[in-house]
Structure formats: structure tokens, C-alpha cells
Amino acid sequence: MICCYIYADLKQTDMKYEKVIIIGASSGIGEGLARAFAEEGCKIGILARREELLQNLDAEYPNVFLIRVCDITKEEPENYLQPVIDQLDGFDLLILSAGVGYQNRELDPDKEIRTAQTNVVAFTKIMMFAYKYFEKKGEGHIVGISSIAGIRGLDVCPSYSASKGYEALYLESLRRKARKSGLNIKILTVLPGFVDTAMGQGDHVFWRASVKKAVSQIKTAIYKGYGRAYITRRWRVIAWILKFVPRWIFERA
Ligand SMILES: NC(=O)c1ccc[n+]([C@@H]2O[C@H](COP(=O)([O-])OP(=O)(O)OC[C@H]3O[C@@H](n4cnc5c(N)ncnc54)[C@H](OP(=O)(O)O)[C@@H]3O)[C@@H](O)[C@H]2O)c1
């Protein structure tokens, strides 16, 4: 019995991805994942708005990356993903790391709406595109990066918190859909606490993980075929508390 588990584990961790697409690869977690998969010998499509940062990455790892500059809130996935897929001649793994988030106590409409356009509208379009692509192909792997901030509503960042809750539920829905359809489409929801990127800064930040550690744990979750991964793992405890604390306590906290 134990041997079966070890064998299953080995089979999953031995799996290799040849063609990967990372949206939001110009900085932070997406950039870290791009480096990690580059070091494994994958061919990788990297997408974001800041071309110079993508070019810098490309210069470090020659003949690994295909660059596509795009703004996911202004273009349709068909326009920016299809040319990358054509150049790669298909893909096995899509990682959507692009996202925005602001502390917005003053409820600046621009920040609230921009967050929803990126983390909800563009997110949904990309997920639908990827799911349908893998549905046709019969298999594939999708990774979306939600947040611990999406477990309960947060007063300092309403749109961010709500959008991350949306992402987590959307990914869970797709996971159920794939399972019920008998398709070999794996879907991973990543739930980071704080990671040391531009977005992970602030006054009351704690347990902040380095990008290296976050990337290593996300990669492990991908290779093990997990449905959900807390980054770092100890955030599972905070998630559990947040889920079960009664509303009347949470709203006063
Ligand atoms: N850092 C944390 O503590 C933390 C915690 C929980 C969840 N997360 C989530 O992790 C993900 C990655 O964030 P990060 O921490 O790595 O921050 P980051 O360094 O700011 O990375 C965000 C990435 O998203 C891309 N992006 C944003 N808007 C885009 C648009 N309209 N079109 C195309 N690309 C766009 C950015 O590229 P360009 O600006 O070049 O377009 C950048 O590559 C986000 O979804 C975030 O919500 C982060």
C-alpha cells in the first residue's frame, strides 16, 4: 500500500511540462515562476505590459521565452494568447499571475474598477479561453493566483478582497466541471498570504515569504497536482480561522 503511494507520488513529481504560458511574468511571483520553469528547460510564453522587464528576462535565458506585450484589460485573450500558442505549437500549462490590488480606504472609483476589470473580467476571459483550449485537447493544467485576502471581506481593499474571493470560487467551479466531465484538466488555486513583491508591501504585513520560497511551494503544488495551495503553508491556519470566525466577531475585528 505504502509502495503504491510512493509510486503515485513519483509519477506526479516526475511529470514534465514542455510548453508553459505565464501571464504577468514581468515581475513578482510570475517572474519567479518564469525563471523556475526556464531552468527546467521549458519553452515559455511570457506576457505583461512592461516590455523592458520581459526583454531583460529574455536576455538572461536566451532561446527560452516568447514575449508578448499585452494589457489584459484592453485586449481579448484570442488576440494575445493565440499568437503565442501558435508560436509554441500548443501549451500544457497556463499560469495567470497578472493581477492588481490597492489599499483603498477612500474608495477611489478608479482603483476599485481597475481591480475588478483585471482580477474579475480579464481573469474570467482568460480562464474560459484556457479551459476551452484544454477541453479540446483533452488535458492540461491551469494555475490561478487568488489570495488569503479573498476569504473574508476586507475593509481596506474591498474590490481586491472581493475579486480574490471571486477568483477562488471560479477556479473551484472549473475544477468541479473538469472532474464531472471526466477531463484530465488540473486546476490549481494558489492562496498566498504575503509575498515579498511590489504588491506584498505595507505596514501590517507578517509572515512575508520570499519570492523564491513562494515559487518553490507553487511549483511543488503544480507537480503534485494539488487543487489548492496556501503560500506559505502556515497560512492554512489563518485561512481556517478566517473561515470559521463568526460574522459578528469578524466585522468588529
Ligand atoms: N505579493 C503578495 O503578497 C500577494 C498576496 C496574495 C496574492 N497575490 C497575487 O499574486 C499575483 C501576482 O502578484 P505579485 O505579488 O507578483 O505582484 P506584481 O509584481 O505586481 O505582479 C503583477 C503582475 O501582473 C501583471 N499585470 C498587472 N496588470 C496587468 C494587465 N492589465 N495586463 C497584463 N499584465 C498585468 C504585471 O505586469 P505589468 O505591470 O508589466 O503589466 C505583473 O507582471 C497577483 O494576482 C496578486 O493578487 C500577491
PDBQT file of the ligand as one rigid body, heavy atoms in Angstrom, charges set to zero:
ROOT
HETATM    1  N1  LIG A 301       2.550  39.690  -3.191  1.00  0.00    +0.000 N 
HETATM    2  C1  LIG A 301       1.619  39.304  -2.346  1.00  0.00    +0.000 C 
HETATM    3  O1  LIG A 301       1.747  39.475  -1.115  1.00  0.00    +0.000 OA
HETATM    4  C2  LIG A 301       0.366  38.618  -2.865  1.00  0.00    +0.000 A 
HETATM    5  C3  LIG A 301      -0.507  38.061  -1.925  1.00  0.00    +0.000 A 
HETATM    6  C4  LIG A 301      -1.648  37.409  -2.379  1.00  0.00    +0.000 A 
HETATM    7  C5  LIG A 301      -1.904  37.297  -3.733  1.00  0.00    +0.000 A 
HETATM    8  N2  LIG A 301      -1.032  37.860  -4.647  1.00  0.00    +0.000 N 
HETATM    9  C6  LIG A 301      -1.379  37.752  -6.070  1.00  0.00    +0.000 C 
HETATM   10  O2  LIG A 301      -0.266  37.279  -6.800  1.00  0.00    +0.000 OA
HETATM   11  C7  LIG A 301      -0.366  37.717  -8.144  1.00  0.00    +0.000 C 
HETATM   12  C8  LIG A 301       0.987  38.256  -8.597  1.00  0.00    +0.000 C 
HETATM   13  O3  LIG A 301       1.269  39.440  -7.882  1.00  0.00    +0.000 OA
HETATM   14  P1  LIG A 301       2.741  39.829  -7.408  1.00  0.00    +0.000 P 
HETATM   15  O4  LIG A 301       2.739  39.847  -5.938  1.00  0.00    +0.000 OA
HETATM   16  O5  LIG A 301       3.727  39.010  -8.140  1.00  0.00    +0.000 OA
HETATM   17  O6  LIG A 301       2.760  41.371  -7.861  1.00  0.00    +0.000 OA
HETATM   18  P2  LIG A 301       3.450  42.116  -9.077  1.00  0.00    +0.000 P 
HETATM   19  O7  LIG A 301       4.936  42.016  -9.008  1.00  0.00    +0.000 OA
HETATM   20  O8  LIG A 301       2.837  43.482  -9.078  1.00  0.00    +0.000 OA
HETATM   21  O9  LIG A 301       2.978  41.301 -10.371  1.00  0.00    +0.000 OA
HETATM   22  C9  LIG A 301       1.787  41.553 -11.029  1.00  0.00    +0.000 C 
HETATM   23  C10 LIG A 301       1.943  41.122 -12.473  1.00  0.00    +0.000 C 
HETATM   24  O10 LIG A 301       0.680  41.346 -13.125  1.00  0.00    +0.000 OA
HETATM   25  C11 LIG A 301       0.920  41.983 -14.368  1.00  0.00    +0.000 C 
HETATM   26  N3  LIG A 301      -0.257  42.778 -14.753  1.00  0.00    +0.000 N 
HETATM   27  C12 LIG A 301      -0.992  43.602 -13.972  1.00  0.00    +0.000 A 
HETATM   28  N4  LIG A 301      -1.964  44.178 -14.693  1.00  0.00    +0.000 NA
HETATM   29  C13 LIG A 301      -1.847  43.705 -15.954  1.00  0.00    +0.000 A 
HETATM   30  C14 LIG A 301      -2.551  43.956 -17.179  1.00  0.00    +0.000 A 
HETATM   31  N5  LIG A 301      -3.593  44.802 -17.227  1.00  0.00    +0.000 N 
HETATM   32  N6  LIG A 301      -2.164  43.309 -18.287  1.00  0.00    +0.000 NA
HETATM   33  C15 LIG A 301      -1.111  42.445 -18.263  1.00  0.00    +0.000 A 
HETATM   34  N7  LIG A 301      -0.389  42.179 -17.133  1.00  0.00    +0.000 NA
HETATM   35  C16 LIG A 301      -0.764  42.806 -15.998  1.00  0.00    +0.000 A 
HETATM   36  C17 LIG A 301       2.131  42.875 -14.094  1.00  0.00    +0.000 C 
HETATM   37  O11 LIG A 301       2.817  43.176 -15.293  1.00  0.00    +0.000 OA
HETATM   38  P3  LIG A 301       2.832  44.621 -15.988  1.00  0.00    +0.000 P 
HETATM   39  O12 LIG A 301       2.670  45.660 -14.923  1.00  0.00    +0.000 OA
HETATM   40  O13 LIG A 301       4.167  44.640 -16.666  1.00  0.00    +0.000 OA
HETATM   41  O14 LIG A 301       1.698  44.574 -16.953  1.00  0.00    +0.000 OA
HETATM   42  C18 LIG A 301       2.985  41.933 -13.231  1.00  0.00    +0.000 C 
HETATM   43  O15 LIG A 301       3.759  41.093 -14.053  1.00  0.00    +0.000 OA
HETATM   44  C19 LIG A 301      -1.498  38.751  -8.181  1.00  0.00    +0.000 C 
HETATM   45  O16 LIG A 301      -2.651  38.156  -8.731  1.00  0.00    +0.000 OA
HETATM   46  C20 LIG A 301      -1.723  39.075  -6.721  1.00  0.00    +0.000 C 
HETATM   47  O17 LIG A 301      -3.048  39.472  -6.446  1.00  0.00    +0.000 OA
HETATM   48  C21 LIG A 301       0.093  38.509  -4.231  1.00  0.00    +0.000 A 
ENDROOT
TORSDOF 0
